[in-house]
Amino acid sequence: MKKKLNQLAVDEQAVIIQHHAEGAIRQRLMDLGLLPQTSIKLVRYAPLGDPIQVKVGRANVSLRRAEAETVWVELIDSGKETRQ
């Protein structure tokens, strides 16, 4: 299921599909490691809802909700990952 990054629930994991940001914001997101095909996890929302904290690789990154709204992700279905 495709969503915007700012629509994830706490502890949901996803893979970045694409950015719709332009210019300096797009470059900042990419510099922070938010690249296509990268796994990402929403850690928490600030008490007033802005900013949000995400985990990209081993780094924790804080983003404004407006920036997170420009990043499209696809949820990782944890239900499919069953061990036998």
PDB file of N, CA, C and O in Angstrom, chain B, residues numbered from 101:
ATOM      1  N   MET B 101       0.833  -1.174   0.000  1.00  0.00           N
ATOM      2  CA  MET B 101       0.000   0.000   0.000  1.00  0.00           C
ATOM      3  C   MET B 101       0.886   1.248   0.000  1.00  0.00           C
ATOM      4  O   MET B 101       1.806   1.361   0.810  1.00  0.00           O
ATOM      5  N   LYS B 102       0.608   2.170  -0.897  1.00  0.00           N
ATOM      6  CA  LYS B 102       1.387   3.404  -1.008  1.00  0.00           C
ATOM      7  C   LYS B 102       0.795   4.479  -0.108  1.00  0.00           C
ATOM      8  O   LYS B 102      -0.423   4.640  -0.022  1.00  0.00           O
ATOM      9  N   LYS B 103       1.679   5.210   0.561  1.00  0.00           N
ATOM     10  CA  LYS B 103       1.296   6.298   1.449  1.00  0.00           C
ATOM     11  C   LYS B 103       2.351   7.380   1.389  1.00  0.00           C
ATOM     12  O   LYS B 103       3.449   7.181   0.871  1.00  0.00           O
ATOM     13  N   LYS B 104       1.989   8.539   1.935  1.00  0.00           N
ATOM     14  CA  LYS B 104       2.988   9.577   2.148  1.00  0.00           C
ATOM     15  C   LYS B 104       3.678   9.272   3.475  1.00  0.00           C
ATOM     16  O   LYS B 104       3.079   8.682   4.374  1.00  0.00           O
ATOM     17  N   LEU B 105       4.922   9.670   3.586  1.00  0.00           N
ATOM     18  CA  LEU B 105       5.701   9.377   4.784  1.00  0.00           C
ATOM     19  C   LEU B 105       5.036   9.920   6.047  1.00  0.00           C
ATOM     20  O   LEU B 105       5.096   9.278   7.096  1.00  0.00           O
ATOM     21  N   ASN B 106       4.413  11.072   5.965  1.00  0.00           N
ATOM     22  CA  ASN B 106       3.788  11.662   7.151  1.00  0.00           C
ATOM     23  C   ASN B 106       2.485  10.959   7.542  1.00  0.00           C
ATOM     24  O   ASN B 106       1.886  11.313   8.557  1.00  0.00           O
ATOM     25  N   GLN B 107       2.037   9.978   6.767  1.00  0.00           N
ATOM     26  CA  GLN B 107       0.817   9.236   7.079  1.00  0.00           C
ATOM     27  C   GLN B 107       1.095   7.900   7.769  1.00  0.00           C
ATOM     28  O   GLN B 107       0.160   7.184   8.128  1.00  0.00           O
ATOM     29  N   LEU B 108       2.368   7.562   7.957  1.00  0.00           N
ATOM     30  CA  LEU B 108       2.698   6.307   8.624  1.00  0.00           C
ATOM     31  C   LEU B 108       2.336   6.381  10.102  1.00  0.00           C
ATOM     32  O   LEU B 108       2.345   7.454  10.705  1.00  0.00           O
ATOM     33  N   ALA B 109       2.022   5.238  10.668  1.00  0.00           N
ATOM     34  CA  ALA B 109       1.797   5.139  12.105  1.00  0.00           C
ATOM     35  C   ALA B 109       3.137   4.848  12.775  1.00  0.00           C
ATOM     36  O   ALA B 109       4.081   4.399  12.126  1.00  0.00           O
ATOM     37  N   VAL B 110       3.208   5.103  14.057  1.00  0.00           N
ATOM     38  CA  VAL B 110       4.431   4.840  14.815  1.00  0.00           C
ATOM     39  C   VAL B 110       4.795   3.362  14.693  1.00  0.00           C
ATOM     40  O   VAL B 110       3.934   2.488  14.804  1.00  0.00           O
ATOM     41  N   ASP B 111       6.069   3.097  14.466  1.00  0.00           N
ATOM     42  CA  ASP B 111       6.656   1.756  14.303  1.00  0.00           C
ATOM     43  C   ASP B 111       6.327   1.087  12.971  1.00  0.00           C
ATOM     44  O   ASP B 111       6.711  -0.065  12.771  1.00  0.00           O
ATOM     45  N   GLU B 112       5.637   1.755  12.060  1.00  0.00           N
ATOM     46  CA  GLU B 112       5.422   1.174  10.729  1.00  0.00           C
ATOM     47  C   GLU B 112       6.700   1.296   9.914  1.00  0.00           C
ATOM     48  O   GLU B 112       7.415   2.295   9.992  1.00  0.00           O
ATOM     49  N   GLN B 113       6.970   0.265   9.134  1.00  0.00           N
ATOM     50  CA  GLN B 113       8.138   0.256   8.267  1.00  0.00           C
ATOM     51  C   GLN B 113       7.696   0.315   6.818  1.00  0.00           C
ATOM     52  O   GLN B 113       6.650  -0.217   6.445  1.00  0.00           O
ATOM     53  N   ALA B 114       8.516   0.977   6.007  1.00  0.00           N
ATOM     54  CA  ALA B 114       8.178   1.141   4.601  1.00  0.00           C
ATOM     55  C   ALA B 114       9.461   1.274   3.783  1.00  0.00           C
ATOM     56  O   ALA B 114      10.562   1.376   4.324  1.00  0.00           O
ATOM     57  N   VAL B 115       9.284   1.271   2.476  1.00  0.00           N
ATOM     58  CA  VAL B 115      10.384   1.499   1.538  1.00  0.00           C
ATOM     59  C   VAL B 115      10.049   2.752   0.745  1.00  0.00           C
ATOM     60  O   VAL B 115       8.928   2.912   0.263  1.00  0.00           O
ATOM     61  N   ILE B 116      11.019   3.632   0.616  1.00  0.00           N
ATOM     62  CA  ILE B 116      10.809   4.872  -0.126  1.00  0.00           C
ATOM     63  C   ILE B 116      10.668   4.548  -1.603  1.00  0.00           C
ATOM     64  O   ILE B 116      11.482   3.822  -2.174  1.00  0.00           O
ATOM     65  N   ILE B 117       9.617   5.099  -2.218  1.00  0.00           N
ATOM     66  CA  ILE B 117       9.377   4.896  -3.647  1.00  0.00           C
ATOM     67  C   ILE B 117       9.911   6.077  -4.446  1.00  0.00           C
ATOM     68  O   ILE B 117      10.683   5.905  -5.388  1.00  0.00           O
ATOM     69  N   GLN B 118       9.484   7.295  -4.052  1.00  0.00           N
ATOM     70  CA  GLN B 118       9.890   8.485  -4.804  1.00  0.00           C
ATOM     71  C   GLN B 118       9.699   9.746  -3.979  1.00  0.00           C
ATOM     72  O   GLN B 118       9.018   9.752  -2.954  1.00  0.00           O
ATOM     73  N   HIS B 119      10.329  10.820  -4.465  1.00  0.00           N
ATOM     74  CA  HIS B 119      10.202  12.148  -3.864  1.00  0.00           C
ATOM     75  C   HIS B 119       9.406  13.035  -4.813  1.00  0.00           C
ATOM     76  O   HIS B 119       9.516  12.913  -6.033  1.00  0.00           O
ATOM     77  N   HIS B 120       8.611  13.920  -4.244  1.00  0.00           N
ATOM     78  CA  HIS B 120       7.953  14.945  -5.043  1.00  0.00           C
ATOM     79  C   HIS B 120       8.461  16.323  -4.662  1.00  0.00           C
ATOM     80  O   HIS B 120       7.925  17.331  -5.123  1.00  0.00           O
ATOM     81  N   ALA B 121       9.484  16.377  -3.829  1.00  0.00           N
ATOM     82  CA  ALA B 121      10.084  17.651  -3.438  1.00  0.00           C
ATOM     83  C   ALA B 121      10.973  18.137  -4.575  1.00  0.00           C
ATOM     84  O   ALA B 121      11.394  17.367  -5.439  1.00  0.00           O
ATOM     85  N   GLU B 122      11.241  19.426  -4.548  1.00  0.00           N
ATOM     86  CA  GLU B 122      12.106  20.024  -5.568  1.00  0.00           C
ATOM     87  C   GLU B 122      13.167  20.877  -4.907  1.00  0.00           C
ATOM     88  O   GLU B 122      13.028  21.298  -3.758  1.00  0.00           O
ATOM     89  N   GLY B 123      14.216  21.120  -5.645  1.00  0.00           N
ATOM     90  CA  GLY B 123      15.243  22.056  -5.224  1.00  0.00           C
ATOM     91  C   GLY B 123      15.980  21.656  -3.964  1.00  0.00           C
ATOM     92  O   GLY B 123      16.377  20.503  -3.796  1.00  0.00           O
ATOM     93  N   ALA B 124      16.161  22.637  -3.070  1.00  0.00           N
ATOM     94  CA  ALA B 124      16.958  22.436  -1.868  1.00  0.00           C
ATOM     95  C   ALA B 124      16.351  21.401  -0.926  1.00  0.00           C
ATOM     96  O   ALA B 124      17.084  20.661  -0.270  1.00  0.00           O
ATOM     97  N   ILE B 125      15.030  21.342  -0.852  1.00  0.00           N
ATOM     98  CA  ILE B 125      14.397  20.356   0.039  1.00  0.00           C
ATOM     99  C   ILE B 125      14.670  18.946  -0.460  1.00  0.00           C
ATOM    100  O   ILE B 125      14.986  18.057   0.331  1.00  0.00           O
ATOM    101  N   ARG B 126      14.553  18.738  -1.754  1.00  0.00           N
ATOM    102  CA  ARG B 126      14.848  17.415  -2.325  1.00  0.00           C
ATOM    103  C   ARG B 126      16.296  17.018  -2.040  1.00  0.00           C
ATOM    104  O   ARG B 126      16.574  15.881  -1.659  1.00  0.00           O
ATOM    105  N   GLN B 127      17.203  17.957  -2.227  1.00  0.00           N
ATOM    106  CA  GLN B 127      18.621  17.681  -1.983  1.00  0.00           C
ATOM    107  C   GLN B 127      18.863  17.366  -0.510  1.00  0.00           C
ATOM    108  O   GLN B 127      19.635  16.462  -0.190  1.00  0.00           O
ATOM    109  N   ARG B 128      18.209  18.103   0.392  1.00  0.00           N
ATOM    110  CA  ARG B 128      18.371  17.859   1.827  1.00  0.00           C
ATOM    111  C   ARG B 128      17.886  16.461   2.193  1.00  0.00           C
ATOM    112  O   ARG B 128      18.557  15.745   2.936  1.00  0.00           O
ATOM    113  N   LEU B 129      16.733  16.074   1.679  1.00  0.00           N
ATOM    114  CA  LEU B 129      16.207  14.745   1.973  1.00  0.00           C
ATOM    115  C   LEU B 129      17.159  13.656   1.487  1.00  0.00           C
ATOM    116  O   LEU B 129      17.384  12.666   2.182  1.00  0.00           O
ATOM    117  N   MET B 130      17.702  13.838   0.322  1.00  0.00           N
ATOM    118  CA  MET B 130      18.621  12.843  -0.222  1.00  0.00           C
ATOM    119  C   MET B 130      19.927  12.824   0.564  1.00  0.00           C
ATOM    120  O   MET B 130      20.502  11.758   0.781  1.00  0.00           O
ATOM    121  N   ASP B 131      20.401  13.999   0.996  1.00  0.00           N
ATOM    122  CA  ASP B 131      21.607  14.056   1.815  1.00  0.00           C
ATOM    123  C   ASP B 131      21.414  13.353   3.158  1.00  0.00           C
ATOM    124  O   ASP B 131      22.360  12.796   3.714  1.00  0.00           O
ATOM    125  N   LEU B 132      20.194  13.381   3.671  1.00  0.00           N
ATOM    126  CA  LEU B 132      19.890  12.720   4.941  1.00  0.00           C
ATOM    127  C   LEU B 132      19.708  11.211   4.784  1.00  0.00           C
ATOM    128  O   LEU B 132      19.523  10.508   5.777  1.00  0.00           O
ATOM    129  N   GLY B 133      19.758  10.708   3.556  1.00  0.00           N
ATOM    130  CA  GLY B 133      19.672   9.269   3.322  1.00  0.00           C
ATOM    131  C   GLY B 133      18.319   8.786   2.856  1.00  0.00           C
ATOM    132  O   GLY B 133      18.117   7.580   2.712  1.00  0.00           O
ATOM    133  N   LEU B 134      17.385   9.692   2.614  1.00  0.00           N
ATOM    134  CA  LEU B 134      16.062   9.306   2.141  1.00  0.00           C
ATOM    135  C   LEU B 134      16.101   9.145   0.625  1.00  0.00           C
ATOM    136  O   LEU B 134      15.665  10.016  -0.127  1.00  0.00           O
ATOM    137  N   LEU B 135      16.631   8.016   0.209  1.00  0.00           N
ATOM    138  CA  LEU B 135      16.797   7.703  -1.204  1.00  0.00           C
ATOM    139  C   LEU B 135      15.796   6.643  -1.620  1.00  0.00           C
ATOM    140  O   LEU B 135      15.370   5.844  -0.786  1.00  0.00           O
ATOM    141  N   PRO B 136      15.406   6.615  -2.892  1.00  0.00           N
ATOM    142  CA  PRO B 136      14.510   5.544  -3.360  1.00  0.00           C
ATOM    143  C   PRO B 136      15.084   4.160  -3.060  1.00  0.00           C
ATOM    144  O   PRO B 136      16.295   3.951  -3.130  1.00  0.00           O
ATOM    145  N   GLN B 137      14.206   3.227  -2.729  1.00  0.00           N
ATOM    146  CA  GLN B 137      14.523   1.837  -2.391  1.00  0.00           C
ATOM    147  C   GLN B 137      15.211   1.701  -1.032  1.00  0.00           C
ATOM    148  O   GLN B 137      15.830   0.674  -0.756  1.00  0.00           O
ATOM    149  N   THR B 138      15.108   2.722  -0.184  1.00  0.00           N
ATOM    150  CA  THR B 138      15.681   2.685   1.161  1.00  0.00           C
ATOM    151  C   THR B 138      14.583   2.377   2.172  1.00  0.00           C
ATOM    152  O   THR B 138      13.488   2.932   2.090  1.00  0.00           O
ATOM    153  N   SER B 139      14.871   1.500   3.116  1.00  0.00           N
ATOM    154  CA  SER B 139      13.916   1.188   4.179  1.00  0.00           C
ATOM    155  C   SER B 139      13.877   2.324   5.184  1.00  0.00           C
ATOM    156  O   SER B 139      14.892   2.962   5.462  1.00  0.00           O
ATOM    157  N   ILE B 140      12.685   2.570   5.728  1.00  0.00           N
ATOM    158  CA  ILE B 140      12.490   3.656   6.671  1.00  0.00           C
ATOM    159  C   ILE B 140      11.458   3.222   7.698  1.00  0.00           C
ATOM    160  O   ILE B 140      10.555   2.444   7.391  1.00  0.00           O
ATOM    161  N   LYS B 141      11.594   3.725   8.917  1.00  0.00           N
ATOM    162  CA  LYS B 141      10.659   3.384   9.989  1.00  0.00           C
ATOM    163  C   LYS B 141      10.286   4.665  10.728  1.00  0.00           C
ATOM    164  O   LYS B 141      11.156   5.461  11.079  1.00  0.00           O
ATOM    165  N   LEU B 142       9.004   4.857  10.960  1.00  0.00           N
ATOM    166  CA  LEU B 142       8.566   6.016  11.720  1.00  0.00           C
ATOM    167  C   LEU B 142       8.756   5.717  13.204  1.00  0.00           C
ATOM    168  O   LEU B 142       8.188   4.759  13.728  1.00  0.00           O
ATOM    169  N   VAL B 143       9.551   6.536  13.874  1.00  0.00           N
ATOM    170  CA  VAL B 143       9.857   6.316  15.284  1.00  0.00           C
ATOM    171  C   VAL B 143       8.823   6.998  16.169  1.00  0.00           C
ATOM    172  O   VAL B 143       8.246   6.371  17.058  1.00  0.00           O
ATOM    173  N   ARG B 144       8.589   8.299  15.920  1.00  0.00           N
ATOM    174  CA  ARG B 144       7.609   9.017  16.737  1.00  0.00           C
ATOM    175  C   ARG B 144       7.274  10.374  16.140  1.00  0.00           C
ATOM    176  O   ARG B 144       7.997  10.923  15.309  1.00  0.00           O
ATOM    177  N   TYR B 145       6.140  10.887  16.608  1.00  0.00           N
ATOM    178  CA  TYR B 145       5.724  12.248  16.306  1.00  0.00           C
ATOM    179  C   TYR B 145       6.054  13.112  17.518  1.00  0.00           C
ATOM    180  O   TYR B 145       5.988  12.632  18.649  1.00  0.00           O
ATOM    181  N   ALA B 146       6.401  14.357  17.305  1.00  0.00           N
ATOM    182  CA  ALA B 146       6.595  15.296  18.405  1.00  0.00           C
ATOM    183  C   ALA B 146       5.244  15.516  19.094  1.00  0.00           C
ATOM    184  O   ALA B 146       4.204  15.257  18.488  1.00  0.00           O
ATOM    185  N   PRO B 147       5.238  15.981  20.329  1.00  0.00           N
ATOM    186  CA  PRO B 147       3.975  16.158  21.056  1.00  0.00           C
ATOM    187  C   PRO B 147       2.922  16.981  20.311  1.00  0.00           C
ATOM    188  O   PRO B 147       1.730  16.694  20.424  1.00  0.00           O
ATOM    189  N   LEU B 148       3.332  17.976  19.569  1.00  0.00           N
ATOM    190  CA  LEU B 148       2.375  18.779  18.820  1.00  0.00           C
ATOM    191  C   LEU B 148       2.247  18.317  17.362  1.00  0.00           C
ATOM    192  O   LEU B 148       1.597  18.980  16.554  1.00  0.00           O
ATOM    193  N   GLY B 149       2.873  17.172  17.028  1.00  0.00           N
ATOM    194  CA  GLY B 149       2.726  16.592  15.703  1.00  0.00           C
ATOM    195  C   GLY B 149       3.773  17.004  14.685  1.00  0.00           C
ATOM    196  O   GLY B 149       3.799  16.460  13.581  1.00  0.00           O
ATOM    197  N   ASP B 150       4.630  17.941  15.021  1.00  0.00           N
ATOM    198  CA  ASP B 150       5.647  18.407  14.079  1.00  0.00           C
ATOM    199  C   ASP B 150       6.889  18.782  14.858  1.00  0.00           C
ATOM    200  O   ASP B 150       6.786  19.619  15.755  1.00  0.00           O
ATOM    201  N   PRO B 151       8.037  18.232  14.583  1.00  0.00           N
ATOM    202  CA  PRO B 151       8.421  17.360  13.475  1.00  0.00           C
ATOM    203  C   PRO B 151       8.158  15.883  13.784  1.00  0.00           C
ATOM    204  O   PRO B 151       7.607  15.532  14.828  1.00  0.00           O
ATOM    205  N   ILE B 152       8.569  15.034  12.842  1.00  0.00           N
ATOM    206  CA  ILE B 152       8.495  13.596  13.057  1.00  0.00           C
ATOM    207  C   ILE B 152       9.910  13.044  13.059  1.00  0.00           C
ATOM    208  O   ILE B 152      10.820  13.635  12.477  1.00  0.00           O
ATOM    209  N   GLN B 153      10.086  11.907  13.716  1.00  0.00           N
ATOM    210  CA  GLN B 153      11.387  11.255  13.754  1.00  0.00           C
ATOM    211  C   GLN B 153      11.284   9.940  13.015  1.00  0.00           C
ATOM    212  O   GLN B 153      10.396   9.132  13.285  1.00  0.00           O
ATOM    213  N   VAL B 154      12.203   9.727  12.073  1.00  0.00           N
ATOM    214  CA  VAL B 154      12.247   8.481  11.319  1.00  0.00           C
ATOM    215  C   VAL B 154      13.628   7.863  11.455  1.00  0.00           C
ATOM    216  O   VAL B 154      14.617   8.549  11.713  1.00  0.00           O
ATOM    217  N   LYS B 155      13.669   6.557  11.276  1.00  0.00           N
ATOM    218  CA  LYS B 155      14.936   5.840  11.299  1.00  0.00           C
ATOM    219  C   LYS B 155      15.242   5.388   9.881  1.00  0.00           C
ATOM    220  O   LYS B 155      14.472   4.653   9.263  1.00  0.00           O
ATOM    221  N   VAL B 156      16.380   5.843   9.383  1.00  0.00           N
ATOM    222  CA  VAL B 156      16.837   5.492   8.037  1.00  0.00           C
ATOM    223  C   VAL B 156      18.172   4.788   8.209  1.00  0.00           C
ATOM    224  O   VAL B 156      19.169   5.408   8.580  1.00  0.00           O
ATOM    225  N   GLY B 157      18.185   3.501   7.940  1.00  0.00           N
ATOM    226  CA  GLY B 157      19.407   2.741   8.208  1.00  0.00           C
ATOM    227  C   GLY B 157      19.653   2.732   9.710  1.00  0.00           C
ATOM    228  O   GLY B 157      18.795   2.301  10.480  1.00  0.00           O
ATOM    229  N   ARG B 158      20.828   3.209  10.130  1.00  0.00           N
ATOM    230  CA  ARG B 158      21.137   3.279  11.556  1.00  0.00           C
ATOM    231  C   ARG B 158      21.017   4.690  12.097  1.00  0.00           C
ATOM    232  O   ARG B 158      21.334   4.933  13.262  1.00  0.00           O
ATOM    233  N   ALA B 159      20.567   5.621  11.276  1.00  0.00           N
ATOM    234  CA  ALA B 159      20.469   7.029  11.685  1.00  0.00           C
ATOM    235  C   ALA B 159      19.028   7.413  12.007  1.00  0.00           C
ATOM    236  O   ALA B 159      18.092   6.944  11.360  1.00  0.00           O
ATOM    237  N   ASN B 160      18.863   8.262  13.003  1.00  0.00           N
ATOM    238  CA  ASN B 160      17.573   8.852  13.323  1.00  0.00           C
ATOM    239  C   ASN B 160      17.544  10.258  12.754  1.00  0.00           C
ATOM    240  O   ASN B 160      18.471  11.040  12.966  1.00  0.00           O
ATOM    241  N   VAL B 161      16.490  10.578  12.036  1.00  0.00           N
ATOM    242  CA  VAL B 161      16.369  11.852  11.339  1.00  0.00           C
ATOM    243  C   VAL B 161      15.054  12.510  11.716  1.00  0.00           C
ATOM    244  O   VAL B 161      14.019  11.846  11.774  1.00  0.00           O
ATOM    245  N   SER B 162      15.088  13.814  11.971  1.00  0.00           N
ATOM    246  CA  SER B 162      13.870  14.575  12.227  1.00  0.00           C
ATOM    247  C   SER B 162      13.509  15.360  10.982  1.00  0.00           C
ATOM    248  O   SER B 162      14.360  16.006  10.371  1.00  0.00           O
ATOM    249  N   LEU B 163      12.237  15.297  10.614  1.00  0.00           N
ATOM    250  CA  LEU B 163      11.740  15.989   9.424  1.00  0.00           C
ATOM    251  C   LEU B 163      10.499  16.787   9.770  1.00  0.00           C
ATOM    252  O   LEU B 163       9.714  16.394  10.633  1.00  0.00           O
ATOM    253  N   ARG B 164      10.331  17.898   9.097  1.00  0.00           N
ATOM    254  CA  ARG B 164       9.066  18.620   9.199  1.00  0.00           C
ATOM    255  C   ARG B 164       7.990  17.794   8.500  1.00  0.00           C
ATOM    256  O   ARG B 164       8.276  17.068   7.548  1.00  0.00           O
ATOM    257  N   ARG B 165       6.762  17.908   8.974  1.00  0.00           N
ATOM    258  CA  ARG B 165       5.669  17.169   8.330  1.00  0.00           C
ATOM    259  C   ARG B 165       5.511  17.562   6.867  1.00  0.00           C
ATOM    260  O   ARG B 165       5.196  16.719   6.026  1.00  0.00           O
ATOM    261  N   ALA B 166       5.726  18.839   6.559  1.00  0.00           N
ATOM    262  CA  ALA B 166       5.604  19.303   5.171  1.00  0.00           C
ATOM    263  C   ALA B 166       6.643  18.631   4.279  1.00  0.00           C
ATOM    264  O   ALA B 166       6.356  18.325   3.121  1.00  0.00           O
ATOM    265  N   GLU B 167       7.840  18.400   4.800  1.00  0.00           N
ATOM    266  CA  GLU B 167       8.872  17.703   4.023  1.00  0.00           C
ATOM    267  C   GLU B 167       8.509  16.230   3.866  1.00  0.00           C
ATOM    268  O   GLU B 167       8.663  15.657   2.787  1.00  0.00           O
ATOM    269  N   ALA B 168       8.027  15.621   4.951  1.00  0.00           N
ATOM    270  CA  ALA B 168       7.663  14.199   4.915  1.00  0.00           C
ATOM    271  C   ALA B 168       6.497  13.949   3.959  1.00  0.00           C
ATOM    272  O   ALA B 168       6.360  12.853   3.416  1.00  0.00           O
ATOM    273  N   GLU B 169       5.663  14.962   3.757  1.00  0.00           N
ATOM    274  CA  GLU B 169       4.514  14.823   2.868  1.00  0.00           C
ATOM    275  C   GLU B 169       4.929  14.667   1.407  1.00  0.00           C
ATOM    276  O   GLU B 169       4.139  14.197   0.590  1.00  0.00           O
ATOM    277  N   THR B 170       6.146  15.052   1.074  1.00  0.00           N
ATOM    278  CA  THR B 170       6.614  14.962  -0.310  1.00  0.00           C
ATOM    279  C   THR B 170       7.252  13.616  -0.637  1.00  0.00           C
ATOM    280  O   THR B 170       7.632  13.368  -1.781  1.00  0.00           O
ATOM    281  N   VAL B 171       7.371  12.744   0.367  1.00  0.00           N
ATOM    282  CA  VAL B 171       8.020  11.443   0.175  1.00  0.00           C
ATOM    283  C   VAL B 171       6.961  10.351   0.152  1.00  0.00           C
ATOM    284  O   VAL B 171       6.204  10.199   1.111  1.00  0.00           O
ATOM    285  N   TRP B 172       6.904   9.593  -0.935  1.00  0.00           N
ATOM    286  CA  TRP B 172       5.960   8.472  -1.072  1.00  0.00           C
ATOM    287  C   TRP B 172       6.670   7.183  -0.707  1.00  0.00           C
ATOM    288  O   TRP B 172       7.799   6.937  -1.132  1.00  0.00           O
ATOM    289  N   VAL B 173       5.995   6.364   0.086  1.00  0.00           N
ATOM    290  CA  VAL B 173       6.556   5.099   0.545  1.00  0.00           C
ATOM    291  C   VAL B 173       5.571   3.965   0.288  1.00  0.00           C
ATOM    292  O   VAL B 173       4.381   4.191   0.067  1.00  0.00           O
ATOM    293  N   GLU B 174       6.085   2.759   0.322  1.00  0.00           N
ATOM    294  CA  GLU B 174       5.233   1.565   0.240  1.00  0.00           C
ATOM    295  C   GLU B 174       5.474   0.752   1.503  1.00  0.00           C
ATOM    296  O   GLU B 174       6.613   0.449   1.857  1.00  0.00           O
ATOM    297  N   LEU B 175       4.390   0.408   2.171  1.00  0.00           N
ATOM    298  CA  LEU B 175       4.500  -0.321   3.434  1.00  0.00           C
ATOM    299  C   LEU B 175       5.133  -1.683   3.234  1.00  0.00           C
ATOM    300  O   LEU B 175       4.927  -2.346   2.218  1.00  0.00           O
ATOM    301  N   ILE B 176       5.904  -2.081   4.224  1.00  0.00           N
ATOM    302  CA  ILE B 176       6.459  -3.434   4.253  1.00  0.00           C
ATOM    303  C   ILE B 176       5.479  -4.267   5.050  1.00  0.00           C
ATOM    304  O   ILE B 176       5.219  -3.968   6.215  1.00  0.00           O
ATOM    305  N   ASP B 177       4.943  -5.286   4.456  1.00  0.00           N
ATOM    306  CA  ASP B 177       3.945  -6.127   5.115  1.00  0.00           C
ATOM    307  C   ASP B 177       4.669  -7.114   6.025  1.00  0.00           C
ATOM    308  O   ASP B 177       5.222  -8.110   5.559  1.00  0.00           O
ATOM    309  N   SER B 178       4.659  -6.833   7.312  1.00  0.00           N
ATOM    310  CA  SER B 178       5.353  -7.689   8.271  1.00  0.00           C
ATOM    311  C   SER B 178       4.666  -9.043   8.436  1.00  0.00           C
ATOM    312  O   SER B 178       5.275  -9.989   8.936  1.00  0.00           O
ATOM    313  N   GLY B 179       3.411  -9.139   8.023  1.00  0.00           N
ATOM    314  CA  GLY B 179       2.680 -10.397   8.122  1.00  0.00           C
ATOM    315  C   GLY B 179       3.214 -11.466   7.186  1.00  0.00           C
ATOM    316  O   GLY B 179       3.050 -12.658   7.447  1.00  0.00           O
ATOM    317  N   LYS B 180       3.845 -11.056   6.106  1.00  0.00           N
ATOM    318  CA  LYS B 180       4.382 -12.025   5.136  1.00  0.00           C
ATOM    319  C   LYS B 180       5.695 -12.637   5.604  1.00  0.00           C
ATOM    320  O   LYS B 180       6.116 -13.674   5.091  1.00  0.00           O
ATOM    321  N   GLU B 181       6.343 -12.001   6.575  1.00  0.00           N
ATOM    322  CA  GLU B 181       7.637 -12.459   7.027  1.00  0.00           C
ATOM    323  C   GLU B 181       7.481 -13.471   8.147  1.00  0.00           C
ATOM    324  O   GLU B 181       7.729 -13.157   9.311  1.00  0.00           O
ATOM    325  N   THR B 182       7.074 -14.676   7.804  1.00  0.00           N
ATOM    326  CA  THR B 182       6.915 -15.725   8.801  1.00  0.00           C
ATOM    327  C   THR B 182       8.045 -16.727   8.662  1.00  0.00           C
ATOM    328  O   THR B 182       8.455 -17.079   7.556  1.00  0.00           O
ATOM    329  N   ARG B 183       8.537 -17.177   9.797  1.00  0.00           N
ATOM    330  CA  ARG B 183       9.618 -18.157   9.778  1.00  0.00           C
ATOM    331  C   ARG B 183       9.048 -19.562   9.884  1.00  0.00           C
ATOM    332  O   ARG B 183       8.069 -19.801  10.591  1.00  0.00           O
ATOM    333  N   GLN B 184       9.673 -20.477   9.177  1.00  0.00           N
ATOM    334  CA  GLN B 184       9.215 -21.868   9.217  1.00  0.00           C
ATOM    335  C   GLN B 184      10.357 -22.762   9.636  1.00  0.00           C
ATOM    336  O   GLN B 184      10.186 -23.977   9.733  1.00  0.00           O
TER     337      GLN B 184
END
